[in-house]
Amino acid sequence: MSKMHHILENRAEVLNHYLEQIESNQPLTTEEEQELGRRIMSGDIAARNELIEANLRCVLTCAIEMATPFVPIEELIAAGNYGLTVAANRYDPSYDNHFCSYAVHHIRQSIREAIKAWACSVSIPD
C-alpha cells in the first residue's frame, strides 16, 4: 500500500468517525437554544459546548456546500467548527430565532477565510 493511499484511507476513516459522532446529535428547540444562550451569557461552558455539539450538522452542511477540490474537507469542517464556536460565544438569546440561522454567517465566514488561506499558501514549483 502506498503512503498516499494510506493517508487517504486514514482521512476517510477520521471523517467517517466524525460523521458517526454527529449523527446522534438531536436538534434543539428554539426554547432550548435560548435557555442555553442565557446560561452561556452567565459563563456556563457546558451550555456552550452543548449548543455547539447540537449544531455540528450545520457546519457539515456548510462545509459540503462550500467544498473545493483544493482544500481538504476536514479543513473546511475545522474552520466551520471555529465559526460555530465564535457564534456560540456571541449568541444573544433575546432574539427569537434559531441559533443555526445566526451561526451560519460565522460558519461560512470562517470557511471562506480557510479557503482563502489555502489559496494564498499554494506554492508554484520552480
C-alpha positions in Angstrom: 0.0 0.0 0.0 1.4 3.4 -1.0 1.9 6.2 1.5 -0.7 8.3 -0.3 -3.3 5.5 -0.3 -2.6 5.1 3.5 -3.1 8.8 4.1 -6.3 8.9 2.1 -7.7 5.8 3.9 -6.9 7.4 7.3 -8.7 10.6 6.2 -11.7 8.7 5.2 -11.7 6.8 8.5 -11.4 10.0 10.5 -14.2 11.6 8.5 -16.5 8.6 9.0 -15.8 8.6 12.7 -16.8 12.3 12.9 -20.0 11.6 10.9 -20.9 8.8 13.2 -20.4 11.1 16.3 -22.6 13.9 15.0 -25.3 11.6 13.7 -26.6 11.1 17.2 -26.9 14.8 17.9 -30.5 15.9 18.1 -31.6 19.4 17.0 -32.7 21.7 19.8 -35.9 23.7 20.0 -35.7 27.5 20.0 -36.6 27.5 23.6 -33.8 25.0 24.5 -31.3 27.1 22.4 -32.4 30.3 24.2 -32.0 28.7 27.6 -28.5 27.5 26.7 -27.8 31.0 25.4 -28.8 32.6 28.7 -26.5 30.1 30.5 -23.7 30.9 28.1 -24.1 34.6 28.8 -23.6 33.8 32.5 -20.4 31.9 31.8 -21.6 28.3 31.6 -19.0 26.5 29.4 -21.0 23.2 29.5 -24.0 25.0 28.0 -21.8 26.5 25.2 -20.5 23.0 24.4 -24.0 21.6 24.3 -25.1 24.3 21.9 -22.1 23.7 19.7 -22.5 19.9 19.7 -26.1 20.2 18.8 -25.3 22.3 15.7 -22.3 20.4 14.2 -24.6 19.2 11.4 -25.0 22.8 10.3 -21.2 23.0 10.0 -21.1 19.9 7.9 -23.8 21.2 5.6 -21.9 24.5 5.1 -18.6 22.7 4.5 -20.1 20.4 1.9 -21.9 23.3 0.1 -18.6 25.3 0.0 -16.3 22.4 -0.7 -13.5 22.9 -3.2 -11.1 20.4 -4.6 -8.1 22.4 -3.4 -8.9 22.3 0.3 -9.4 19.1 2.3 -13.0 18.8 3.7 -11.5 18.3 7.1 -10.0 21.7 7.0 -13.4 23.2 6.0 -15.1 21.4 8.8 -12.4 22.6 11.3 -12.8 26.2 10.1 -16.6 25.9 10.3 -16.4 24.5 13.9 -14.3 27.5 14.8 -17.0 29.8 13.3 -19.6 27.9 15.3 -17.7 28.4 18.5 -17.4 32.1 17.8 -21.2 32.2 17.2 -21.9 30.4 20.4 -19.8 32.8 22.4 -21.6 35.8 20.8 -25.1 34.4 20.8 -27.8 36.7 22.1 -30.8 34.6 23.1 -33.1 37.6 23.3 -33.7 37.4 19.6 -36.5 34.9 18.6 -34.7 32.8 16.0 -32.9 29.5 15.7 -29.2 29.6 16.7 -28.2 28.0 13.4 -29.8 30.9 11.5 -27.5 33.2 13.4 -24.4 30.9 13.4 -24.4 30.1 9.6 -22.9 33.6 8.9 -20.0 32.9 11.3 -19.5 29.4 10.0 -19.4 30.4 6.3 -17.1 33.3 7.1 -14.7 31.0 8.8 -14.8 28.6 5.9 -14.3 31.4 3.4 -11.2 32.5 5.3 -9.8 29.0 5.4 -10.3 28.6 1.6 -8.6 32.0 1.1 -5.7 31.0 3.3 -5.2 27.7 1.4 -5.3 29.6 -1.9 -2.7 32.0 -0.7 -0.4 29.2 0.6 -0.2 27.3 -2.7 3.3 27.4 -4.0 4.3 27.1 -7.6 7.2 24.7 -8.2 10.4 26.1 -9.8 
